[in-house]
């Protein structure tokens, strides 16, 4: 890693540390108003902790499988270029390829208002296994923006091939809650969702979503903003998206969690996944030479504050 990039990172209160995840490095940012961790393996935003508060993101202690496609449940995994199972190759990993390869750290600095900026990159040409599994050349970038108020992720996918590239995707965010039985998701009232735990039947959401466990729902053509209200932490998380047609809510619930080898039995109680994405009917095609952006913005406020 070049010396100038390391110097710029150090000026942000940052450093590179070895990590246990696939023996790959992590970027650590430590500021007066927050701390953040980015894993270069998979390009995960692992942690974002405002000063004096619990982490906004959940991390499981379960290490998952040791193989390349072994999953762990934490932070903001990138599901791309397919969401869920691959429809053509059953033996391909769930939720695409981006989360299973090492990303490159390419930029550190500040935005004009002082927010911290970190940029990482994944290019298909750097990974022969990707080129074997996916017949389209691409480059992905994530621009992370951090402040004491919250974080933003600008995820960009560029089609570098000469043919249209089909994509379904999600920023599979594991939000940390004290207890998902009391947590609520607001902002999806009257939105149609596909219930994947109920054979893909369609329903219309009535009111707030609670409790937030045992659910696998794709809210199609969803609004660009929703909120998680956590009465036990007295905190609300405002989630805003752009370039996202779908909002996915996921939590395995107790029975399914106990059957998983990659999740401790009580993990499911402490998170709810609210995912910005484009799945099912919201999947799309990137034309040759074109790009698509998916943006996620997360702010935190006290529960009773406007």
C-alpha positions in Angstrom: 0.0 0.0 0.0 1.5 3.3 -1.0 2.9 5.7 1.6 0.9 8.7 0.6 -2.4 6.8 1.1 -1.3 5.6 4.5 -0.3 9.2 5.5 -3.8 10.4 4.4 -5.4 7.7 6.5 -3.3 8.5 9.5 -4.4 12.2 9.2 -8.0 10.9 9.7 -7.1 9.1 12.9 -7.1 5.9 10.9 -4.9 2.8 10.5 -4.7 -0.6 8.9 -4.9 -3.6 11.2 -4.7 -7.3 10.5 -8.1 -9.0 11.1 -9.3 -12.5 11.6 -11.8 -12.3 8.7 -10.0 -14.4 6.0 -6.7 -13.1 7.3 -7.5 -9.8 5.6 -6.8 -6.3 6.7 -9.4 -3.8 8.2 -9.4 0.0 8.0 -10.0 1.5 11.4 -11.2 5.1 11.8 -11.2 6.7 15.3 -12.7 10.2 15.5 -13.9 12.3 18.5 -17.6 11.8 17.4 -17.5 8.2 16.1 -15.4 5.1 15.3 -15.8 2.9 12.2 -14.3 -0.3 10.8 -14.2 -1.5 7.2 -13.2 -5.0 6.3 -11.4 -5.2 3.0 -12.5 -8.8 2.7 -15.9 -8.4 1.0 -15.9 -4.7 1.3 -18.0 -4.8 4.5 -18.6 -1.8 6.6 -18.3 -3.8 9.8 -19.0 -1.2 12.5 -20.1 2.3 13.0 -20.2 3.5 16.7 -21.2 7.0 17.6 -19.4 8.2 20.7 -21.2 7.2 23.9 -23.7 4.9 22.1 -23.9 1.3 21.1 -22.9 0.3 17.6 -25.4 1.0 14.9 -24.5 -2.3 13.2 -24.7 -5.9 14.5 -21.7 -8.3 14.5 -22.1 -12.0 15.2 -19.3 -13.7 17.2 -19.8 -16.8 15.0 -17.0 -17.1 12.5 -19.0 -19.1 10.0 -17.3 -21.4 7.5 -13.6 -21.2 6.7 -14.0 -21.7 2.9 -14.1 -18.7 0.5 -17.9 -18.8 0.4 -18.4 -19.2 4.1 -20.7 -16.4 5.4 -20.6 -14.3 8.5 -23.5 -12.1 9.7 -22.4 -8.6 10.5 -22.2 -5.0 9.3 -23.2 -4.2 5.7 -22.4 -7.1 3.3 -22.6 -6.3 -0.4 -24.9 -8.6 -2.3 -24.0 -8.3 -6.0 -24.5 -9.2 -8.9 -27.3 -11.4 -7.8 -29.5 -11.3 -4.7 -30.4 -14.6 -3.1 -29.7 -17.8 -4.9 -28.2 -17.8 -8.4 -31.0 -18.9 -10.7 -28.7 -20.5 -13.3 -26.0 -22.1 -11.1 -27.3 -23.8 -8.0 -23.7 -24.4 -6.6 -22.8 -20.7 -6.8 -22.8 -18.8 -3.5 -25.9 -17.0 -2.2 -26.0 -13.3 -2.7 -23.4 -12.9 -5.4 -19.6 -12.6 -5.5 -18.7 -9.1 -4.1 -18.8 -10.2 -0.5 -16.3 -13.0 -1.0 -13.3 -11.3 -2.5 -10.7 -8.8 -1.2 -11.4 -5.2 -2.1 -8.6 -2.6 -2.7 -8.3 0.5 -0.5 -7.7 3.4 -3.0 -8.6 6.7 -1.3 -8.8 8.5 2.1 -9.6 12.1 2.8 -12.4 14.5 3.8 -15.4 16.0 2.0 -15.6 19.8 1.9 -17.7 19.9 5.1 -15.2 17.8 7.0 -16.9 14.4 6.8 -14.4 11.5 6.6 -14.1 9.8 3.1 -12.9 6.3 2.4 -13.0 4.7 -1.0 -12.5 1.0 -1.8 -12.6 -0.9 -5.2 -13.3 -4.4 -6.6 -12.4 -5.1 -10.2 -13.2 -8.4 -11.9 -9.9 -8.4 -13.8 -8.0 -8.6 -10.5 -9.7 -12.0 -9.6 -9.5 -14.9 -12.0 -12.1 -16.8 -10.1 -14.6 -14.0 -10.6 -13.9 -14.1 -14.3 -14.6 -17.8 -14.4 -17.9 -17.4 -12.6 -19.3 -14.2 -14.1 -19.1 -13.5 -17.8 -19.1 -9.7 -17.5 -16.2 -7.4 -16.8 -17.0 -4.9 -14.1 -15.6 -2.5 -11.5 -17.3 -1.8 -8.2 -16.6 1.1 -5.9 -17.9 2.0 -2.4 -17.5 5.6 -1.2 -18.0 5.7 2.6 -18.9 9.0 4.3 -18.7 9.2 8.1 -19.7 11.9 10.6 -20.9 11.9 14.2 -24.5 12.0 12.8 -24.2 8.7 10.9 -22.8 7.2 7.7 -23.4 7.0 4.0 -22.5 4.4 1.4 -22.4 5.2 -2.3 -22.1 1.9 -4.2 -21.3 2.2 -7.9 -21.2 -0.7 -10.4 -19.7 -0.1 -13.9 -20.3 -2.6 -16.7 -16.9 -2.8 -18.5 -18.1 -5.6 -20.9 -19.6 -5.3 -24.4 -22.9 -6.9 -23.4 -25.8 -6.0 -21.2 -25.3 -7.1 -17.6 -28.3 -8.3 -15.5 -28.1 -7.3 -11.8 -30.0 -7.8 -8.6 -28.4 -6.5 -5.5 -28.7 -5.3 -1.9 -26.7 -3.6 0.8 -27.6 -6.3 3.4 -27.4 -4.1 6.5 -27.6 -5.8 9.9 -28.9 -3.1 12.2 -28.2 -3.5 15.9 -31.3 -3.5 18.1 -31.6 -4.3 21.8 -34.5 -6.7 21.2 -36.2 -7.3 17.8 -39.4 -8.3 19.5 -39.9 -4.7 20.6 -38.2 -3.0 17.6 -40.4 -1.4 14.9 -39.9 -0.5 11.3 -41.8 2.5 10.2 -42.4 3.8 6.7 -43.7 0.8 4.8 -47.4 1.0 5.5 -49.5 0.0 2.4 -46.4 -1.2 0.5 -46.8 -4.6 -1.2 -44.3 -7.3 -0.2 -43.3 -10.8 -1.3 -43.1 -13.1 1.7 -40.4 -15.6 1.0 -41.2 -17.5 4.2 -44.7 -18.0 2.8 -44.0 -19.5 -0.6 -43.6 -16.1 -2.2 -47.1 -14.9 -1.6 -47.8 -11.2 -1.9 -49.3 -9.1 1.0 -49.8 -5.5 1.7 -48.2 -4.1 4.8 -50.6 -2.8 7.4 -49.1 -0.2 9.8 -45.6 -0.6 11.3 -43.6 -3.8 11.1 -43.3 -5.4 14.6 -42.0 -7.8 16.0 -39.0 -7.8 13.7 -38.1 -11.5 13.8 -38.8 -14.5 11.6 -39.3 -12.6 8.4 -38.0 -12.6 4.8 -39.9 -10.0 2.9 -39.1 -8.1 -0.3 -41.0 -4.8 -0.3 -41.1 -3.9 -4.0 -41.3 -0.4 -5.4 -40.7 0.8 -1.8 -40.3 4.4 -0.6 -36.9 5.9 -0.2 -37.1 6.4 3.5 -38.0 4.2 6.5 -37.0 4.1 10.2 -36.2 1.6 12.9 -37.5 2.6 16.3 -35.8 0.9 19.2 -37.7 1.6 22.5 -35.1 -0.3 24.6 -32.2 1.8 23.3 -34.4 4.9 23.0 -32.9 5.3 19.6 -34.3 5.6 16.1 -32.4 5.0 12.9 -33.4 6.9 9.8 -32.6 5.0 6.6 -32.7 6.8 3.3 -31.9 5.3 -0.1 -31.4 6.3 -3.7 -31.3 4.0 -6.7 -33.0 1.3 -4.7 -36.4 -0.1 -5.8 -36.7 -2.7 -3.0 -36.5 -2.8 0.7 -35.8 -6.2 2.1 -36.5 -7.1 5.8 -34.9 -10.3 7.1 -34.4 -12.1 10.4 -34.4 -15.9 10.7 -36.3 -16.1 14.0 -35.4 -18.5 16.8 -36.2 -21.9 15.1 -34.2 -21.2 11.9 -31.4 -19.6 13.8 -30.8 -22.7 15.9 -30.4 -24.7 12.7 -27.8 -22.5 11.2 -24.1 -23.3 11.7 -23.1 -19.7 11.0 -25.2 -18.0 13.7 -25.2 -18.3 17.4 -28.6 -19.2 18.8 -29.4 -15.8 20.4 -27.9 -13.7 17.6 -31.2 -13.3 15.9 -32.6 -11.3 18.9 -30.2 -8.4 18.4 -30.6 -7.4 14.8 -33.0 -6.7 12.1 -31.8 -6.5 8.5 -33.3 -3.6 6.5 -31.7 -3.8 3.1 -31.6 -1.2 0.3 -31.6 -3.1 -3.0 -33.1 -4.1 -6.3 -34.6 -7.6 -6.1 -37.3 -9.6 -7.9 -39.2 -7.2 -10.2 -36.8 -4.4 -9.3 -33.8 -6.2 -10.8 -32.3 -4.3 -13.8 -29.8 -4.3 -16.6 -26.6 -2.2 -16.9 -25.9 -1.4 -20.5 -22.3 -1.8 -21.8 -20.1 1.1 -20.6 -22.8 2.4 -18.2 -22.9 2.6 -14.4 -25.5 2.2 -11.7 -25.4 3.8 -8.3 -27.1 2.5 -5.1 -26.9 5.0 -2.2 -27.6 4.3 1.5 -27.7 7.0 4.2 -28.2 6.2 7.9 -28.7 8.7 10.7 -29.3 8.2 14.3 -31.4 10.3 16.7 -33.0 9.9 20.1 -36.3 8.1 19.8 -38.4 11.1 20.9 -36.4 13.8 18.9 -37.9 15.2 15.7 
